[in-house]
Amino acid sequence: MAIDAVFPAASELVMLYGGALASGALTHNLDVFGWRTTGTGAFVAIALAGTIGYQVGAVGGWLLGVRGGRSLLERRGKWLHLNEEQLGRAERWFDRWEGWAVLVGRVTPIARSFISIPAGVFGTPFPRYFVLTLVGNAIWCFGLAGAGWGLGASWRSVDHGFRYADYVVVAGIVLIAAYLVVRRRRSTTMARRVPDSAR
């Protein structure tokens, strides 16, 4: 859930599965931080865990946006499919709808993962950002955990339909990590070669 706050990581499936677990349809023993729970207590524990995890990731994304600033989006905007024109449009949209952009963005599938960094870049005040994110995030987590609770054992049919989406997300994360490692090694190698060639 923390990863999903800055990069789409199938939070829908995570919370649906958590709700199905809490319902007792998939297991009769659910331990949350060493506390054995069932029924409503299990549901609340799962939904709160998702809410807290997402909130931690959202705060990290906001800090990344604040520290990196607009130059971060200008340099790395292509990862978020943002060109200069779209960046300007996003900035105007945040200026006009700041609070609503955060709240509505948090309950919108996929878009919810792309709110944290721009909110920091475009100067959304932290207290407002934190509260609006918490509200939207709690609605999302409790709603999806409730849907998972309702699905119960039928969750397996939903999981089967989305199994390949999980693989695509994991493969995407691995590819991005590999790209960053290779790029870093190349830049380090090039930096070493420059002083050597100067000799």
C-alpha positions as CSV (number, residue, x, y, z in Angstrom):
1,M,0.0,0.0,0.0
2,A,2.9,2.4,0.7
3,I,4.3,1.7,-2.8
4,D,0.9,2.3,-4.4
5,A,0.9,5.9,-3.0
6,V,3.6,6.8,-5.5
7,F,3.5,4.0,-8.1
8,P,0.5,1.9,-9.2
9,A,0.9,-1.4,-7.3
10,A,-2.5,-3.1,-7.4
11,S,-3.9,-1.7,-4.1
12,E,-7.3,-2.8,-5.2
13,L,-6.3,-6.5,-5.1
14,V,-4.4,-6.0,-1.8
15,M,-7.4,-4.6,0.0
16,L,-9.9,-7.0,-1.6
17,Y,-7.7,-9.9,-0.5
18,G,-7.4,-8.4,3.0
19,G,-11.1,-8.1,3.3
20,A,-11.6,-11.7,2.1
21,L,-9.1,-12.8,4.7
22,A,-10.9,-10.8,7.4
23,S,-14.2,-12.4,6.5
24,G,-12.8,-15.8,7.7
25,A,-13.7,-17.4,4.3
26,L,-10.0,-18.0,3.4
27,T,-8.5,-18.8,6.8
28,H,-9.8,-19.2,10.4
29,N,-6.6,-17.8,12.0
30,L,-5.7,-14.2,11.3
31,D,-2.9,-12.6,13.2
32,V,-2.2,-8.9,13.0
33,F,1.0,-7.9,14.7
34,G,0.7,-11.0,16.9
35,W,-2.9,-10.2,17.8
36,R,-5.3,-13.0,16.8
37,T,-8.5,-11.5,15.6
38,T,-11.7,-12.5,13.7
39,G,-14.9,-10.9,12.5
40,T,-15.3,-7.1,12.7
41,G,-12.0,-6.7,14.6
42,A,-10.2,-8.4,11.7
43,F,-11.9,-6.2,9.2
44,V,-11.0,-3.0,11.0
45,A,-7.4,-4.2,11.5
46,I,-7.0,-5.0,7.8
47,A,-8.5,-1.7,6.7
48,L,-6.5,0.3,9.2
49,A,-3.3,-1.4,8.2
50,G,-4.0,-0.5,4.5
51,T,-4.8,3.1,5.4
52,I,-1.7,3.5,7.5
53,G,0.6,1.9,5.0
54,Y,-0.8,4.1,2.2
55,Q,-0.6,7.2,4.3
56,V,3.1,6.6,5.0
57,G,3.8,6.2,1.3
58,A,1.8,9.3,0.5
59,V,3.8,11.4,3.0
60,G,7.0,10.0,1.5
61,G,5.8,11.0,-2.0
62,W,4.8,14.5,-0.9
63,L,8.3,14.9,0.7
64,L,9.9,13.7,-2.5
65,G,7.9,16.3,-4.5
66,V,8.8,19.1,-2.0
67,R,12.5,18.2,-2.0
68,G,12.8,17.6,-5.8
69,G,10.6,20.5,-6.8
70,R,9.5,21.3,-10.3
71,S,12.9,20.3,-11.6
72,L,12.2,16.7,-10.5
73,L,9.1,16.6,-12.7
74,E,10.9,18.3,-15.6
75,R,13.7,15.8,-15.4
76,R,11.7,12.7,-14.6
77,G,8.2,13.7,-15.9
78,K,8.4,11.2,-18.8
79,W,8.1,8.4,-16.2
80,L,4.7,9.9,-15.3
81,H,4.0,10.6,-19.0
82,L,4.2,14.4,-18.4
83,N,5.6,16.7,-21.0
84,E,6.2,20.4,-20.5
85,E,2.7,21.3,-21.7
86,Q,1.0,18.7,-19.5
87,L,3.2,19.8,-16.6
88,G,1.9,23.4,-17.0
89,R,-1.7,22.2,-17.2
90,A,-1.2,20.1,-14.1
91,E,0.2,23.1,-12.2
92,R,-2.8,25.3,-13.2
93,W,-5.2,22.5,-12.2
94,F,-3.5,22.1,-8.8
95,D,-3.6,25.9,-8.3
96,R,-7.3,26.0,-9.0
97,W,-8.5,22.8,-7.4
98,E,-5.7,22.0,-4.9
99,G,-7.9,20.4,-2.1
100,W,-10.3,18.7,-4.5
101,A,-7.4,17.4,-6.7
102,V,-6.0,15.6,-3.7
103,L,-9.3,14.3,-2.3
104,V,-10.8,13.2,-5.6
105,G,-7.4,11.9,-6.9
106,R,-7.2,9.6,-3.8
107,V,-10.4,7.8,-4.6
108,T,-9.8,7.5,-8.4
109,P,-8.2,4.2,-9.5
110,I,-4.6,4.6,-11.0
111,A,-4.7,8.4,-10.7
112,R,-4.5,8.0,-7.0
113,S,-0.9,6.9,-7.3
114,F,0.1,10.0,-9.2
115,I,-1.1,12.6,-6.7
116,S,1.6,12.5,-4.0
117,I,4.7,13.9,-5.9
118,P,2.8,16.7,-7.8
119,A,1.1,17.8,-4.6
120,G,4.5,18.3,-3.0
121,V,6.0,19.9,-6.2
122,F,3.1,22.4,-6.5
123,G,3.1,23.4,-2.9
124,T,0.0,21.8,-1.4
125,P,0.3,22.7,2.3
126,F,1.2,19.6,4.3
127,P,-1.6,19.7,6.9
128,R,-4.3,20.0,4.2
129,Y,-2.6,17.4,2.1
130,F,-2.3,15.0,5.0
131,V,-6.0,15.3,6.1
132,L,-7.4,15.1,2.5
133,T,-5.2,12.1,1.7
134,L,-6.2,10.4,5.0
135,V,-9.9,10.9,4.2
136,G,-9.7,9.7,0.6
137,N,-7.3,6.9,1.5
138,A,-9.6,5.6,4.4
139,I,-12.6,5.7,2.0
140,W,-10.6,3.6,-0.5
141,C,-9.2,1.1,2.0
142,F,-12.4,0.5,4.0
143,G,-14.5,0.4,0.9
144,L,-12.3,-2.2,-0.9
145,A,-11.8,-4.2,2.3
146,G,-15.6,-4.3,2.7
147,A,-16.0,-5.5,-0.9
148,G,-13.4,-8.2,-0.2
149,W,-15.4,-9.1,3.0
150,G,-18.5,-9.4,0.9
151,L,-16.8,-11.5,-1.8
152,G,-15.4,-13.9,0.9
153,A,-14.3,-17.2,-0.7
154,S,-15.4,-15.9,-4.1
155,W,-12.3,-13.6,-4.0
156,R,-10.4,-16.4,-5.7
157,S,-12.3,-15.8,-8.9
158,V,-11.4,-12.1,-8.9
159,D,-7.8,-12.9,-8.1
160,H,-7.7,-15.4,-11.0
161,G,-8.9,-12.7,-13.4
162,F,-6.2,-10.2,-12.2
163,R,-3.3,-12.6,-11.7
164,Y,-1.5,-11.5,-14.9
165,A,-1.9,-7.8,-13.9
166,D,0.1,-8.7,-10.7
167,Y,2.8,-10.1,-12.9
168,V,2.9,-7.0,-15.1
169,V,3.2,-4.7,-12.1
170,V,6.1,-6.8,-10.6
171,A,7.9,-7.0,-14.0
172,G,7.5,-3.3,-14.4
173,I,9.1,-2.6,-11.0
174,V,11.9,-5.0,-11.7
175,L,12.6,-3.4,-15.1
176,I,12.7,0.1,-13.6
177,A,15.0,-1.0,-10.9
178,A,17.3,-2.7,-13.4
179,Y,17.3,0.4,-15.6
180,L,18.3,2.6,-12.7
181,V,21.1,0.3,-11.7
182,V,22.5,0.1,-15.2
183,R,22.2,3.8,-15.7
184,R,24.0,4.5,-12.4
185,R,26.8,2.1,-13.3
186,R,27.2,3.7,-16.7
187,S,27.4,7.2,-15.2
188,T,30.0,6.0,-12.6
189,T,32.1,4.3,-15.3
190,M,31.9,7.5,-17.5
191,A,32.9,9.7,-14.6
192,R,36.0,7.4,-14.0
193,R,37.0,7.5,-17.6
194,V,37.0,11.3,-17.9
195,P,39.8,11.8,-15.3
196,D,41.8,9.0,-16.9
197,S,41.6,10.4,-20.4
198,A,42.7,13.8,-19.1
199,R,46.0,12.3,-18.0
